[in-house]
Amino acid sequence: MLLQTSAWTGMLLARSVNTSVAEAFESTFDGNHPCALCSAIAGGKQTEERSQKELQLLKKTGDLKFLKWSEPAILETQVGESVTWPSFLFSVATRVEVPPTPPPLA
């Protein structure tokens, strides 16, 4: 919706330069003069609706299938094989200064 609103705003601004504001408003919202961004948004909406319908159809027919991994996600090591771990630097910087105290109240 935000993208569509910005497209309408851009259309209104661009069209009001050459025509009156009323004509720009009418040509923007009549649906007969879409800009490139409006056409792209409409195409995206159609694609999304089509994929939603396909998903609902798959749910109804029960054709949803789960994939089985052909390789394990975590590789097992052989017995006796050494595993190198990344080196970590375990040093902590300490602060030795005393925090400043607030000035005395007058």
URVEN-V219723 format. One record per residue. N is the residue number from 1. PSI is psi in whole degrees, -180 to 180 (* if undefined). OMEGA is omega in radians with two decimals (none if undefined). Layout:
BEGIN
N:PSI:OMEGA + N:PSI:OMEGA
END
This chain:
BEGIN
1:-37:3.13 + 2:-40:3.12 + 3:-41:3.12 + 4:-40:3.12 + 5:-42:3.11 + 6:-33:3.08 + 7:-44:3.12 + 8:-41:3.13 + 9:-44:3.10 + 10:-40:3.12 + 11:-44:3.13 + 12:-45:-3.13 + 13:-44:-3.11 + 14:-38:-3.09 + 15:-24:3.14 + 16:-11:3.07 + 17:-41:-3.06 + 18:-21:-3.10 + 19:-180:3.09 + 20:163:-3.13 + 21:-38:3.14 + 22:-43:3.11 + 23:-39:3.10 + 24:-41:3.11 + 25:-44:-3.12 + 26:-44:-3.11 + 27:-25:3.12 + 28:-43:-3.00 + 29:4:-3.14 + 30:-17:3.11 + 31:-5:-3.12 + 32:-11:-3.08 + 33:64:-3.11 + 34:150:3.05 + 35:178:-3.12 + 36:-39:3.14 + 37:-39:3.10 + 38:-39:3.12 + 39:-40:3.12 + 40:-39:3.13 + 41:-42:3.13 + 42:-41:3.10 + 43:-40:3.10 + 44:-39:3.11 + 45:-41:3.13 + 46:-42:3.12 + 47:-42:3.13 + 48:-42:3.12 + 49:-39:-3.14 + 50:-43:3.14 + 51:-34:3.09 + 52:-41:3.11 + 53:-41:3.12 + 54:-40:3.13 + 55:-42:3.11 + 56:-38:3.11 + 57:-42:3.10 + 58:-38:3.12 + 59:-39:-3.13 + 60:-41:-3.09 + 61:-14:3.12 + 62:24:-3.11 + 63:10:3.10 + 64:124:-3.11 + 65:146:3.12 + 66:141:3.13 + 67:145:3.10 + 68:130:3.13 + 69:135:3.10 + 70:-22:3.10 + 71:147:3.12 + 72:148:-3.12 + 73:-34:3.11 + 74:121:-3.11 + 75:133:3.12 + 76:146:3.10 + 77:153:3.11 + 78:153:3.12 + 79:130:3.13 + 80:-8:3.13 + 81:135:-3.11 + 82:143:3.14 + 83:127:3.12 + 84:130:3.12 + 85:151:3.10 + 86:147:-3.12 + 87:141:3.13 + 88:145:3.09 + 89:109:-3.08 + 90:66:3.07 + 91:140:-3.12 + 92:128:3.10 + 93:126:3.13 + 94:150:3.14 + 95:126:-3.10 + 96:-13:3.12 + 97:148:3.07 + 98:135:3.11 + 99:147:-3.13 + 100:144:3.11 + 101:150:3.14 + 102:151:3.13 + 103:151:3.14 + 104:147:3.12 + 105:141:-3.11 + 106:*:none
END
